Amino acid sequence: MAKVYTDKDADLGVLQNKTLAVLGFGSQGHAHALNLKDSGLNVIIGLYEGSKSIPVAQEKGFKVVSTAEAVRRADVIFVSLPDTKQPSIYEKDIKPNLKPGKTLLFAHGFSIHFKTIVPPKNVNVILVAPKGPGHTVRRQYVEGKGVPSLIAVYQGGSAAKKIALAWAKGIGGTRAGVLETSFKEETETDLFGEQTVLCGGASALVQAGFETLVEAGYSPEMAYFECLHELKLIADLMNESGISGMRFSISETAKWGDVSVGPKIIDASVKKRMKAALKDIQSGKFAKNWVAEYKGGYKKYNALLKKGENHPIEKTGAKLRAMMPWMKKHKIKGAQAAY
Ligand SMILES: NC(=O)c1ccc[n+]([C@@H]2O[C@H](COP(=O)([O-])OP(=O)(O)OC[C@H]3O[C@@H](n4cnc5c(N)ncnc54)[C@H](OP(=O)(O)O)[C@@H]3O)[C@@H](O)[C@H]2O)c1
């Protein structure tokens, strides 16, 4: 069984008196930057001229400099940029300003594992990947909790591992628990999870369930509650105590439907397609296609996202959420509420 690293295994002192640069101030960037600052560390932000995030970061009290300048000034550089954009920014702003002994830190292993970035041997290359969206990383930290995280060392040995553990502590990860993995394992399992179960799988399952009920004449509101709203409540139970633990809390009728009908819906053919998706990830085919999609101007990507935004479940959900007292009270409009 892998070791779970907690607060006592990590020394924040490793990062004290160091300059930590966060390149980008998006989902992961803003969360790491704010958490590290609140942990008493010296964080600067690197952004490109004209970035919409410059005033946001400044308003949060950060010194914002150009991406290249941030790399020049920093000891540890968090590449918190979209995976597809990382290679060109690396060539232009990061590589020319790297010095031996500096540390490059990633929240996902994509660029290193698929070699769209090949750093020199004399810099540390590490990964600190919270297993959750950036806004949750921030929210949990503010609540005194943390998001379980992964660390990995690609280059730099035990000294680099200490930096990864300290960073994980600074963002609140060791409060929840940190596991060590490799860049390869993190990259491939992360892509597989988000494609087939968490994002792709769950979204498609919810939409198909909603469509089935609405097409059968049930009201969209009922379909929304059954297929989307309650998903979180069930997922929370699974998260707390596993699938069997979740089953402890549901009725006998729900349990019978779960075990007797569920496997007919998510059947062997789904697993076969999951294996095909995994193969495409392992062979690099998915990464190659994704980079080509970026280079072609995100045409298919934007069209598919638009199609998702226009799905009837979105209208029903927006209307219902606006009417729910708890959502109204906390002015929850989506992930940006965590900023
Ligand atoms: N999203 C997540 O929760 C999550 C979870 C785990 C791992 N990750 C990983 O974390 C990394 C960052 O992803 P993300 O989703 O947090 O990114 P994101 O939300 O898309 O934010 C990217 C940031 O990069 C900035 N940027 C773009 N070009 C730049 C340049 N030339 N110089 C400096 N900054 C530039 C953007 O500026 P603007 O603000 O002006 O657009 C934005 O602030 C990726 O490796 C991703 O795989 C993300």
The ligand as a Gaussian input file, in Angstrom:
#p B3LYP/6-31G(d) Opt

LIG

0 1
 N       -8.737000      23.192000     -14.116000
 C       -8.406000      22.364000     -13.111000
 O       -9.045000      22.336000     -12.074000
 C       -7.195000      21.464000     -13.195000
 C       -7.132000      20.325000     -12.380000
 C       -5.938000      19.583000     -12.342000
 C       -4.874000      19.969000     -13.159000
 N       -5.003000      21.043000     -13.986000
 C       -3.843000      21.450000     -14.806000
 O       -3.436000      22.754000     -14.406000
 C       -2.862000      23.438000     -15.508000
 C       -3.583000      24.764000     -15.703000
 O       -4.914000      24.486000     -16.110000
 P       -6.137000      25.451000     -15.716000
 O       -7.383000      24.684000     -16.070000
 O       -5.962000      25.949000     -14.340000
 O       -5.912000      26.642000     -16.753000
 P       -6.906000      27.865000     -17.061000
 O       -7.975000      27.966000     -16.034000
 O       -7.292000      27.760000     -18.493000
 O       -5.939000      29.127000     -16.861000
 C       -4.837000      29.350000     -17.697000
 C       -4.187000      30.663000     -17.319000
 O       -3.052000      30.848000     -18.173000
 C       -3.048000      32.196000     -18.593000
 N       -2.201000      32.339000     -19.768000
 C       -2.479000      32.069000     -21.079000
 N       -1.401000      32.373000     -21.822000
 C       -0.429000      32.835000     -20.970000
 C        0.902000      33.327000     -21.122000
 N        1.472000      33.446000     -22.321000
 N        1.591000      33.687000     -20.001000
 C        1.026000      33.614000     -18.793000
 N       -0.228000      33.191000     -18.585000
 C       -0.941000      32.807000     -19.670000
 C       -4.503000      32.523000     -18.799000
 O       -4.677000      33.911000     -18.880000
 P       -6.140000      34.621000     -18.980000
 O       -6.608000      34.603000     -17.556000
 O       -5.882000      35.977000     -19.511000
 O       -6.967000      33.732000     -19.870000
 C       -5.087000      31.888000     -17.537000
 O       -4.971000      32.746000     -16.432000
 C       -2.976000      22.492000     -16.702000
 O       -1.783000      21.746000     -16.784000
 C       -4.126000      21.560000     -16.298000
 O       -4.081000      20.290000     -16.909000
 C       -6.131000      21.800000     -14.022000

